[in-house]
Amino acid sequence: MNPTEINQLNIAEFLAAVNVFPERKFNGYWMYKTPWQDQNTGSLKVDLNKGLWIDFSTHEGGSLIDLILKIYPALSVKDIVRKFNNGGFSFHPLDFSLDCNKKTQSEEHLEARQVLEYPKLCGYLKYRGIDPVIASKYINVYRYVYDGRHYCNLGAPNHSGGYNLFSKGFKRATKQGYTLYENSKCGSRIYFEGVMDFLSFLMIYPDQENQHEYCVLNTVNNLRKSFESLRMKPKTFSFLDNDEAGNKATQRLSEHATEEGSTFYDYRKTYEKFKDLNDYLIAGRERF
């Protein structure tokens, strides 16, 4: 992507990706608190049709790139282009809502805390249809410092020694890898693309929680890594996404399972009208 193409992207979607959400919504434009200022009311106007913004407190404004330069002053236009070309909104989120104690630590030194200690993150899990008590058995809250800012995100360690972190509008890995929840006593393994799909499975099928081993790929690109380091169980279940990448990954998983003598089951038909299992869970909750 070049600067012109980046400026054609949706500003509201970018802001959501870095944990900045509107204070008020109007027809054709949304109002935000200015991310680089301490404000009680929103003065940043984003025109949803023109792809422009203006900060009424300073009378500054411009394109998406202009906005990114204000939020991340250490970046250049060249840096921004590189970040987008490395996989979309690969920017660390701004976090103004979570209360984290100020400690000197780096992103490589993540401090794990219990999920139930963080009401705001528990609220996000509930919004996604997940019981925080169940989630707390499998994921943690990680506190850390990045570029001088303090952050708290949900997450879990992966097999590569990294961490997969997420919160509302944000997902990243310190180092890519799959997450395995082992169960040596069972003869089956279930594959999910994301941790929210795994947690959704536990909400939909609570009686199955201890009946399987679970592999959360975190991205389908980690499927090959799982083949290299994990022996297949006698039974393999797939709950991957209903999209092109999910189709290809499901096919590869089916072929590999068959080669290894594992009986393969694709359960995506259960939620074939939805992108993934979490969307299916949320839709069911809203229905009933």
C-alpha positions in Angstrom: 0.0 0.0 0.0 1.1 3.6 -0.6 0.1 6.7 1.3 -2.8 7.5 -1.1 -4.3 4.0 -0.6 -3.8 4.2 3.2 -5.7 7.5 3.3 -8.6 5.9 1.6 -9.1 3.5 4.5 -11.8 4.0 7.1 -10.6 6.2 9.9 -13.2 4.9 12.4 -12.0 1.4 11.8 -8.4 2.4 12.4 -9.3 4.1 15.6 -11.2 1.1 16.8 -8.1 -1.1 16.0 -6.0 1.0 18.5 -8.7 1.0 21.2 -10.1 4.5 20.5 -13.9 4.5 20.3 -16.5 7.3 19.6 -18.1 9.3 22.4 -21.1 10.2 20.3 -22.4 9.1 16.9 -24.2 11.3 14.4 -25.4 10.9 10.9 -22.3 11.0 8.7 -19.8 11.8 11.5 -18.6 10.5 14.9 -17.1 12.5 17.8 -14.1 11.2 19.8 -12.0 12.4 22.7 -8.7 13.5 21.1 -6.3 10.6 21.7 -3.3 12.8 22.4 -5.0 15.0 24.9 -6.7 14.7 28.3 -10.3 15.6 27.6 -13.6 15.2 29.4 -15.7 15.6 26.2 -15.0 14.7 22.6 -13.6 17.4 20.3 -12.3 15.2 17.5 -14.7 14.9 14.6 -14.4 12.1 12.0 -16.3 12.5 8.8 -17.3 9.0 7.8 -18.0 9.9 4.2 -15.0 12.1 3.3 -12.4 10.2 5.3 -11.2 13.3 7.1 -10.9 14.5 10.7 -10.7 17.8 12.5 -9.8 18.5 16.2 -11.9 21.5 17.2 -9.7 22.1 20.3 -6.6 22.8 18.2 -8.2 23.4 14.7 -5.9 20.7 13.3 -7.1 18.1 10.8 -6.4 16.1 7.8 -6.2 12.5 6.4 -5.8 9.2 8.2 -2.0 9.4 7.9 -2.1 12.9 9.4 -4.1 11.4 12.3 -1.6 8.6 12.8 1.3 11.0 12.9 -0.5 12.9 15.7 -1.2 9.8 17.7 2.2 8.2 17.2 4.6 11.2 16.8 7.7 9.0 16.8 6.6 7.5 13.4 7.3 8.9 10.0 5.1 8.4 6.9 7.6 5.7 5.7 7.1 3.9 9.0 3.3 4.0 8.7 3.4 2.6 5.1 5.7 -0.2 6.3 3.4 -1.0 9.2 0.3 -1.3 6.9 2.2 -3.4 4.5 3.3 -5.7 7.3 -0.3 -6.8 8.0 -2.8 -4.0 8.3 -3.3 -2.0 11.5 -0.1 -3.3 13.1 0.0 -0.5 15.7 0.0 -1.0 19.5 -3.4 0.1 21.0 -3.8 3.2 23.1 -5.3 2.2 26.5 -6.9 5.0 28.6 -9.5 2.9 30.4 -7.6 0.3 32.3 -5.9 0.9 35.7 -2.4 -0.5 35.6 0.2 0.1 38.3 3.2 2.0 36.9 6.1 -0.5 36.8 9.3 -0.5 34.9 9.1 -3.4 32.6 9.4 -4.2 28.9 7.1 -5.9 26.5 9.3 -9.0 26.8 8.6 -9.0 30.6 4.9 -9.5 30.8 3.3 -9.7 34.3 0.5 -12.3 34.4 -2.5 -11.4 36.5 -5.9 -13.1 37.1 -8.7 -12.1 34.7 -11.2 -11.6 37.5 -9.1 -8.8 38.9 -10.0 -6.6 35.9 -13.7 -5.7 35.6 -13.3 -3.9 32.3 -11.7 -6.9 30.6 -14.3 -9.2 32.2 -17.0 -6.9 30.7 -15.4 -7.3 27.2 -15.5 -11.1 27.7 -19.2 -11.0 28.6 -19.8 -8.8 25.6 -18.4 -11.6 23.5 -20.6 -14.2 25.3 -17.9 -15.6 27.5 -18.1 -16.3 31.2 -15.0 -14.7 32.8 -14.9 -17.4 35.4 -14.5 -20.1 32.7 -12.1 -17.9 30.7 -9.9 -17.4 33.8 -9.0 -21.1 33.7 -7.3 -20.7 30.3 -6.2 -17.1 29.8 -4.6 -14.4 31.9 -4.3 -10.6 31.9 -0.8 -9.4 31.0 0.5 -6.1 32.2 3.5 -4.5 30.5 5.1 -1.3 29.2 5.5 -0.5 25.6 7.1 2.7 24.3 6.7 4.3 27.7 3.0 3.5 27.9 1.4 1.0 30.3 -1.0 -1.7 29.0 -3.2 -4.5 30.1 -4.5 -7.1 27.7 -6.0 -10.6 27.8 -3.8 -13.4 26.4 -2.1 -16.7 26.7 1.4 -18.1 26.1 2.1 -20.1 23.0 4.4 -23.0 22.1 7.1 -20.6 20.6 7.6 -18.9 24.0 5.6 -15.9 22.9 2.3 -14.5 24.0 -0.9 -13.9 22.0 -2.5 -10.8 23.4 -6.0 -9.3 22.7 -8.6 -6.9 23.9 -11.4 -4.9 22.3 -10.2 -3.9 18.8 -6.7 -5.3 19.3 -4.9 -8.5 18.6 -1.1 -9.2 18.3 1.6 -11.7 19.2 4.9 -11.0 20.8 6.0 -14.2 18.8 3.8 -16.3 16.7 2.8 -19.8 17.8 -0.1 -22.0 18.6 -1.4 -22.6 22.1 -2.0 -26.2 23.3 -4.3 -27.1 26.2 -3.1 -30.6 26.8 -5.1 -33.6 27.9 -3.0 -36.7 27.7 -5.9 -38.9 28.9 -8.2 -38.3 25.9 -8.0 -39.6 22.3 -9.2 -36.4 20.5 -8.0 -32.9 19.7 -10.1 -30.0 18.6 -8.5 -27.2 16.5 -9.7 -23.6 16.7 -8.3 -20.5 14.9 -8.7 -18.1 17.8 -9.0 -18.3 21.6 -12.4 -16.7 21.5 -13.7 -19.6 19.4 -12.2 -22.1 22.0 -13.9 -20.3 24.9 -17.1 -20.2 22.8 -16.9 -23.9 22.5 -16.8 -24.3 26.3 -19.8 -22.0 26.6 -21.8 -23.9 24.0 -20.7 -27.4 25.1 -19.9 -27.2 28.8 -20.1 -30.9 29.3 -17.2 -31.4 26.8 -14.7 -29.3 28.6 -12.5 -32.1 29.9 -13.2 -34.6 27.1 -10.7 -33.3 24.6 -7.3 -31.7 24.0 -7.5 -28.2 22.5 -5.2 -26.5 20.0 -5.7 -22.8 19.4 -3.8 -21.9 16.2 -4.0 -18.1 16.9 -3.6 -17.9 13.1 -4.1 -20.6 10.5 -0.5 -19.9 9.4 0.5 -21.8 12.5 -1.1 -25.0 11.3 2.1 -26.3 9.7 4.0 -25.7 13.0 1.4 -27.8 14.8 2.0 -30.6 12.3 5.8 -30.5 12.9 5.6 -30.8 16.7 2.3 -32.6 17.6 1.4 -36.2 16.9 -2.2 -36.5 15.8 -4.8 -38.0 18.2 -7.0 -40.8 17.0 -9.8 -38.3 16.5 -9.4 -34.8 15.1 -12.2 -32.1 15.2 -12.1 -28.8 13.3 -13.9 -25.6 14.3 -12.1 -23.2 12.0 -13.5 -20.1 10.4 -16.0 -20.1 7.5 -13.8 -18.1 5.1 -11.3 -18.8 2.3 -8.4 -19.1 4.8 -10.5 -21.4 7.0 -11.5 -23.5 4.0 -7.9 -24.1 3.0 -6.7 -24.8 6.5 -9.5 -27.2 7.1 -8.6 -29.1 3.9 -4.9 -29.2 5.0 -5.9 -30.4 8.4 -8.2 -33.1 7.0 -5.5 -34.4 4.6 -2.8 -34.4 7.4 -5.2 -36.2 9.8 -6.0 -38.9 7.2 -2.3 -39.4 6.5 -1.6 -39.9 10.2 -4.5 -42.3 10.6 -6.7 -39.9 12.5 -10.4 -39.8 11.9 -11.3 -36.2 10.9 -14.6 -34.3 11.6 -15.4 -30.8 10.3 -17.9 -29.2 12.5 -18.2 -25.9 10.6 -21.6 -26.9 9.3 -22.9 -26.3 12.8 -22.3 -22.6 12.3 -22.1 -22.4 8.5 -24.1 -19.1 8.4 -21.6 -17.4 10.6 -17.9 -16.5 10.2 -16.8 -18.3 13.3 -18.0 -20.0 16.5 -18.0 -16.8 18.5 -20.3 -15.1 16.1 -22.6 -18.1 16.3 -22.5 -17.9 20.1 -23.3 -14.2 20.1 -26.1 -14.6 17.6 -27.7 -17.3 19.7 -27.4 -15.2 22.9 -29.1 -12.3 21.2 -31.8 -14.6 19.8 -32.7 -16.0 23.1 
